[in-house]
Amino acid sequence: MRVVQITDIHLFADTSQRLLGLLTLDSFQAALRQIMALEPRPDLFLLTGDLSQDGKPESYEMLRNLLTPLGIPTYWLPGNHDALASMEQILSNEVISPQKSFAVGGWHFLLLNSQVPGCVHGYLGVETLTWLDEQLQLIGDRPTLVGFHHPPFKVGSDWLDGSTLKNPSALFSVLDRHPQVKLVLFGHIHQEFSSQRRGVFYLGAPSTCIQFEPESEEFALGDEYPGFRLLYLYPDGNWLTTVERVNYSHQPDLAATGY
């Protein structure tokens, strides 16, 4: 099974609006063209948050209208910039599913909401972690992928490390009890990232728009191209992954001090 993780699209309702000098709709469309040229085609899209920059319904309608004709089953979760109520209303049709627990290709997928309304950082509440534990008990030994928006580790950038998941130990206390969990995916950091803990691999992916400079003390944009993560998931629990960069050149606002 081929899964594409798409993250941090940051669409605007106004298609002419730029994020730090970049037209996010333009870069996302370039990513989609490259993804759909893959052979064979992906079996599944996972969208791991910050799908909109302004949280307006029109941005989610645009996303829906771009993805639905592709016919690739799509699942999503919110990031700190997203408006969950609008997502739930708009991102639900015959192709795009609001489900957060589902099985495909011998794997189970569990998608969590780490959003804290009004805040940049993430947090997984007691109710969410209880649901995660209950779902993992029901799944049994089927290989499982867990997704949410905020990284549960520091990534080596001082300014980003202040907005990670604030209670990673509570998450780990659940995941440590369930060896069927093989992969954890997240977004938020606009860069490739990989870490391992107790046999579980934790993977971050580049954004389809601007990239953050790794290991930077203060806010800084990187010069990498936009990207996405491609995963090959096998029924026996084995997996392979690559990060693909999109052939999309742009001139970012390198003088920016935040966004």
N, C-alpha and C positions, 0 to 999 in steps of 0.2 A: 504494500500500500504506500502510495506517494502522498505525503502531506506537505503543504506549503504554509509556513507561518508568515503572516503579513502583519506588521505592527507599526504603530505611530504614523498613521497616514496624515493626520492633521488637516483634514479638508475644511474649507470655509463655505458658508452659504453663498458668498460672493466669489465666483470663480476667478475673478481677476485679482483677488487679494493674495499677497505673498507672505510667507513665513521666513523672516530673515533673508529676504531677497529671492526666495524660491517659490515658484508656483506649485503648490502641493498637489493640485489636481493633475497638472502636467506630468509631474514625476511619478504619480501613482499610475496614470495611464501607461506610461512607459514601462513600469514594472509589470503591469498586467499583460502587456504585449509580449514581454519576454517570458513570463510565466506560461502563457498560453501557447508559446512556441515550443515548449518542452515536449519531448517524446519519450514515453507516452505522456498523455495529459495527467495532471494531478487528480487524485481521487478525492481530495478534501482540502478546504481552506480553513485555517484557524486564524482569526483576527484577534490579536491580543492587546487591544485597547488604544486609547487616544486616536480613535477613528476620525474624530472631528476636533478642530481647534477651538471653534466658537460654540459648540454644543447646540447649534440651531437645527431645527427639523429639516431644513432644506439641505443641509450637508449630509444627513443620513439618507434622505431621499435620493440624492445624487449617488451615494455609495450603492444603495439598493439597485438603482437603475443601471449602474455599471456592471454589477456582479450577476444580477439575475440572468441576463442573456447568455452568460458563459456556461450555465448549467452545472457548475461544480458545487456540490453540497458545502455550505458555508456555515460556520459556527463562530460566535463572537463573545467577547467579554469587555467590560468597560475599563477605561483608564481614568486618570485624574481630570482630564479635560472634557470627558464625555458627559452627556446628559442622559442618564439611564432611562428615565421615563420615555423620552423620545425614541431611544434605541429600541425599547421593548415594543413600542407601538409600530415603528416603521420597519425595523429589521426582522421581519417575520413573514415569510411567504413560502412558496413551494420549493425554493432553493436555499434561502437563508433561514436558519433555525435559531430560535432563542433557547433551545435545550442546553442544559448545563451538565447532564449526565447521559452519555450515549455510547453505544458500541458499534465499531466499524472495523472490518478486516481483522478480526481476532484480537483487537485492542479495545480497552475502555478509555474514555476521555471524561475528565472531570474539570469543569471550568469554574473558577471562583471570582468573586467580586472583592478586590482589595481596595476599592475606592473609598476615600474618606471625603464626603462632600465639603467643598470649600478649602480643601487642603491639597498640597502636592504629594505628600508622603502617603504610604499605604498602610493598611491594617486589616487583619482578618479577625472578625468578631467571633465570639463564642458560638453563636448560632451557625456561622459558616463552617467553623472547624468541627463542630458536632456533626453537621451534615456530611462533611468530608469523611469523617471517621465511619459514619454509618454506611455511606456509599461504598467505601473500601471493604467493609465487612461483607456487604451483599455481593460484591463483585467476585470475591474469592481470589483464585490464583491467576486470573486473566491479566496479562501485562497491561499496565495502566500509565497514561500520560496525564499529568495535572498541569493546568495553565492558570495564570493570573497576570496582572500587569506589572506590579512592582517587584524588583529583585529582592530576594531574601538574604543577599550577601552585599557587603560593600564591594564596590568595583574598582576602587583605587583612584577615584576622582573626588576630591574633598567636597565640591559643591553638589555633586550628584548623590554622594553618600549620606547627605542630610535628608534625602527624600525616598529612601528605600522602604521596604516593609519594616514596620516598627516592632513587630512581635514575631520574628522568625523562629524563636525557640518554641513558641506554641505550635507553629506549623510543623517543625521538625519532630516534636513529641508525638504528633499524629502519624506522620509519614514513616517514622522509625519503626512503627508497629506493623507496617504493611509492606512486606518485601516485594509485592507485585508491582509497586510503583517503580518504573524504570527511568522516566523522564519528567522533568519539570521545565516548562517554557514560560518566559516572561518577556516583556518589552521595556518601555520607559527610558532606557539608557541610550538608545540611538547608536548602538555599536555592538559588535560581536563580543560575546562573553561565554565562557565555559568554566564550570567548577564541578567538583564531585564531592559528595558526602555520603558515606555509608552505602556505597554502591549505586546511588542515585545521581544522575547527571542533571545539572541545572544549566540551562542554555538561554542566553539572551541573543536577540537578533538586531540587525541594523534596521533603521527606519526606511520607509519608502520615500522620505524627503531629506531633511537636513541630518547630518551626522555630527555627533559630539566627539571632541578630541579625547581619546583615552588618556587616563592618568594625568588629568589636568587639575591643578589646585582650584582655579577659578573657571567660570563659564568660558568655554572655547569651542568653536566649530572645527570639525575635522575636514580633511580634503578627500575622504573616501567617497565613492559613488553611493547612491541609495542602494538598498538591497532587501533581500528576504532570505528566509531559511528553508531549505528543502530537506525533508526527512523521509527515509525509507524505513518503514516499520514492518517487521516480519512476525508471523503468528506465534513463533516460538519465543518472542520477547527480545530478540536481537534487533538492532537498529543501526543505521548509518545516517550521517547528516553532513551537509555542506552549506556554506553561506554563499549565495550567489549575488553578485553585484550587477546593477542595472546600467546599461550603457546610456547614461544620462548626464550630460555635463551642464553645470550651472555655476554662477558666480555668487557664493554666499556673502552675506554681510559680515565680514570678518571683524569689524569693529564693534559688533553687538556684544552687550554685556548680560544678556538674558533674553527670555521670550515669554 
